[in-house]
Amino acid sequence: METPATDHAGLGRREEIFAAAAEIFWAKGYHATSMNDVANAMSMRKASVYHHIKNKETLLYEMSVSSMRHMIDAAMSATSPDPEERLNEAIVRHVEALLDDRSRHATALVELRSLSPAERQHIVEMRDSYDHLIDGMVAAVQESTGRWPGIPARLVRLAMLGMLNWVVFWFSPDGKETAESIARTFSAILMPRTDKTT
């Protein structure tokens, strides 16, 4: 699978290691990646990598935490007083956040089971907090517009995030679509305009 190119210029050394590791985890898989792979990608000695990072498990855990924090911050930045527009904002910012660091978010999405039980539980709790935010936005749209009648907000959110999260796997930066155009299209599918002009 092709790994998206990432420019690490301007990052701190520790963050550079995380960025490089995310690309390798996504390209090879977490279990197939060694700390030697990370060190080689950074043109560093493995001992120097360990000076910044405790171990490979720490890389995956902290990568997953930062991914979830990024997504939660993106959702919380949607503040329109109109419920439908607020959900639209959340959709756009979700997609933009995903594509801002594809390797990290893709790794966090597919490697959750590779974390220790305690670390996995922490990420699940963060994910639950994110889901709660989106459920509230969906419920507000249902109440104000009557959309998705009789459907639990949880199921609407699961359908929505299933659509949005998959973009990280197929998006091409060389394609015609931008993160915003994709998000706006998905929003139009989920919340088509019902007003008609003559």
Secondary structure, 3 states (H helix, E strand, C coil): CCCCCCCCCCCCHHHHHHHHHHHHHHHHCCCCCCHHHHHHHCCCCHHHHHHHCCCHHHHHHHHHHHHHHHHHHHHHCCCCCCHHHHHHHHHHHHHHHHHHCHHHHHHHHHCHHHCCHHHHHHHHHHHHHHHHHHHHHHHHHHHHHCCCCCCCHHHHHHHHHHHHHHHHHHCCCCCCCCHHHHHHHHHHHHCCCCCCCC
